[in-house]
Amino acid sequence: MRDRINRWLRVAALRAVASRRQEIAAFIRKVVENWDTETLIMRIELQVGRDLQFIRINGTVVGGLVGLVIFSVSRWL
């Protein structure tokens, strides 16, 4: 019974949304374009959470190591 209800809901949602895809896409685009940088960063941080700090640290470490390798190779050659 649950599977039948889920299938029915999926079909109903698809029928309701399919004809308005362009309108929905335009609305989402308009909302995102109106976000200022601070709001966008806040929303990304809320979605990514604590992992964002690790991503920043890893990016800094990897970038520093790559820079060191490039510098070392250029000095060696």
C-alpha positions as CSV (number, residue, x, y, z in Angstrom):
1,M,0.0,0.0,0.0
2,R,2.8,2.4,0.9
3,D,4.5,1.8,-2.5
4,R,1.3,2.5,-4.3
5,I,0.8,5.8,-2.4
6,N,4.4,6.8,-3.1
7,R,4.0,6.0,-6.8
8,W,0.8,8.0,-6.9
9,L,2.4,11.0,-5.1
10,R,5.4,10.9,-7.5
11,V,3.2,10.9,-10.6
12,A,1.0,13.7,-9.1
13,A,4.0,15.8,-8.3
14,L,5.6,15.3,-11.7
15,R,2.3,16.3,-13.4
16,A,2.0,19.4,-11.3
17,V,5.6,20.5,-11.8
18,A,6.3,19.4,-15.4
19,S,4.2,22.0,-17.0
20,R,5.8,24.8,-14.9
21,R,9.5,23.9,-15.1
22,Q,10.5,27.1,-16.8
23,E,8.6,29.2,-14.3
24,I,10.2,27.4,-11.4
25,A,13.7,27.6,-12.9
26,A,13.2,31.4,-13.5
27,F,12.0,31.9,-9.9
28,I,15.0,30.0,-8.4
29,R,17.4,31.9,-10.7
30,K,15.9,35.2,-9.6
31,V,16.2,34.4,-5.9
32,V,19.8,33.2,-6.2
33,E,20.8,36.2,-8.3
34,N,19.4,38.6,-5.6
35,W,21.5,37.0,-2.8
36,D,24.4,39.2,-1.8
37,T,27.8,37.6,-1.2
38,E,27.4,37.5,2.6
39,T,24.0,35.7,2.4
40,L,25.4,33.2,-0.1
41,I,28.4,32.4,2.1
42,M,26.1,32.0,5.1
43,R,23.8,29.6,3.3
44,I,26.7,27.5,2.0
45,E,28.2,27.3,5.5
46,L,24.9,26.2,6.9
47,Q,24.6,23.5,4.3
48,V,28.2,22.2,4.5
49,G,28.5,22.7,8.2
50,R,31.7,21.8,10.1
51,D,33.3,20.2,7.0
52,L,33.8,23.6,5.5
53,Q,36.6,24.4,7.9
54,F,38.4,21.1,7.1
55,I,38.0,21.9,3.4
56,R,39.5,25.3,3.9
57,I,42.4,23.9,5.9
58,N,43.1,21.1,3.4
59,G,42.9,23.6,0.5
60,T,45.5,25.8,2.3
61,V,47.8,22.9,3.0
62,V,47.6,21.4,-0.4
63,G,48.0,24.8,-2.1
64,G,51.0,25.6,0.0
65,L,52.6,22.2,-0.8
66,V,52.0,22.6,-4.5
67,G,53.5,26.1,-4.4
68,L,56.5,24.8,-2.6
69,V,57.0,22.0,-5.1
70,I,56.7,24.5,-8.0
71,F,59.1,26.9,-6.4
72,S,61.6,24.1,-5.6
73,V,61.5,22.7,-9.2
74,S,61.9,26.2,-10.7
75,R,64.9,26.9,-8.5
76,W,66.4,23.5,-9.2
77,L,66.0,23.9,-13.0
